[in-house]
């Protein structure tokens, strides 16, 4: 993987900005830039199911990070151009180009929340690669979830009330909120995930685990109480497994309270 010289990259991104209002030219120039930083030695793992659905350049994460920094002002000043550009880039076959589309959504001014939410909903589809959807929800929702939290949570509610594939989107969209210490309505998170744990957590257990572990790190006392409730009310092996995976993150007192409940259930 080529080393990234920050000064050179910033100069290249400045040149790229010349095409900001020309989506087709920008897409071509972005592809050339990513090709310069691509890892031609990358080989996908041999684990079953690990082959990516998208083509990828395998560029250093720093390139995407600097791209977001470089284009924030332009997205705020020219939101219509930014949306047109994001729509174009989302159609590209390469993972990092589509991630750029998601990043542009997160840089749009807060008053364009409707446009952003429409694309988050439309672009999050079961056939898309998980890593792409997670990036879209993490980066594409950045300004919306901070300044239009209620609308963002409405989208999450819609997803959580749907089929398991869409419930997974709702949980992935919820994760950045839990990890954002400016978001304080943690009781709402417990309320949103309780029905999934009570009904059928199996299909979304990986997403639930990520949420529960994030909650355990952020509010270990409350998370311990919640897990004790869930284990007591739901005699389900998946729930026991989730609780065990969170146990090391809880306070010593919460662990003491939870362990006896887990020992009463088979693994």
URRAWO-V275146 format. One record per pair of residues at least 24 apart in sequence whose ideal C-beta (glycine too) atoms are under 6 Angstrom apart, sorted by the first residue. I is the first residue (numbers start at 0). J is the second residue. Records with the same first field share a line. If there is no record, write none. Layout:
I=J, J
This chain:
0=38
1=36
3=59, 61
8=65
12=69
19=73, 80
20=80
22=83, 84, 87
25=84
26=87
33=58, 95
36=62
52=128
53=94, 128
54=92, 93
55=94
56=95
58=95
67=102
71=106
74=103, 106, 107
75=108
78=107, 108, 111
81=107
82=114
97=131
98=134
101=134, 135, 138, 139
102=138
104=139
105=138, 139, 141, 142
109=142, 146
112=143, 147, 150
115=143
116=154
123=168
125=164
133=171
136=171, 172
137=175
163=202, 203
166=203
167=203, 206
170=203, 206, 210
171=206
174=209, 210
177=213
178=213
185=218
189=225
196=229, 238
197=233
200=237
201=237
204=237
208=241, 244
211=241, 245
212=245
215=245, 248, 249
216=248
219=249, 250
220=250
223=249, 253, 257
226=257
227=256, 257, 260
230=260
239=264
